[in-house]
Amino acid sequence: VEDLPDRLPEGTDVLVLEMQQLISMDTSGLDAMVQLHRSLKRKGVGLVLCGLHEQPMSLLKRSGH
């Protein structure tokens, strides 16, 4: 996940991640998502998470993200 922003083609506006297979996420996963979002934002790329299950969505909401 860390090198994903560097692998995007030039001109990418939005990165959509299908998260349906992710059933749970811990704080390490949360930190990785937050870092990914920050890296993408610096490059002017939006991040959309699709198909989040209840636990990862709850963790993101409780963290303020």
C-alpha positions in Angstrom: 0.0 0.0 0.0 2.9 2.4 0.8 4.2 2.5 -2.8 0.8 2.7 -4.4 0.8 6.5 -4.9 4.1 6.2 -6.8 2.7 3.5 -9.1 -0.3 5.5 -10.3 -0.3 6.7 -13.9 0.2 10.4 -14.5 -3.0 12.3 -14.6 -4.8 10.0 -12.1 -7.5 12.0 -10.3 -9.1 9.4 -8.0 -8.0 6.0 -6.7 -10.9 3.6 -5.9 -10.2 0.7 -3.6 -12.6 -2.2 -3.5 -12.6 -3.2 0.2 -15.3 -5.9 0.1 -12.7 -8.6 1.0 -11.5 -6.7 4.1 -13.5 -8.0 7.0 -11.6 -6.4 9.8 -8.8 -3.8 10.3 -6.6 -3.1 13.2 -4.8 0.2 14.1 -1.8 -0.8 11.9 -4.2 -1.1 8.9 -5.8 2.2 9.9 -2.4 3.9 10.0 -1.6 2.5 6.5 -4.9 3.9 5.1 -4.4 7.3 6.7 -0.8 7.4 5.3 -2.1 6.4 1.9 -4.8 9.1 2.0 -2.1 11.7 2.9 0.2 10.7 0.2 -2.5 10.7 -2.4 -3.8 14.1 -1.2 -0.2 15.6 -1.7 -0.4 14.4 -5.3 -3.9 15.8 -5.8 -5.5 12.4 -6.0 -8.7 11.5 -4.2 -9.3 8.3 -2.4 -12.6 6.4 -2.5 -13.1 3.2 -0.4 -16.0 1.0 -1.7 -17.7 -2.0 0.0 -16.4 -1.4 3.5 -17.7 -3.9 6.1 -19.0 -2.7 9.4 -15.9 -3.1 11.5 -13.4 -1.2 9.2 -16.0 1.5 8.6 -16.6 1.9 12.3 -12.8 2.1 13.0 -12.4 4.8 10.3 -15.3 6.8 11.6 -14.2 6.6 15.3 -10.7 7.7 14.2 -12.2 10.8 12.5 -11.3 9.7 9.0 
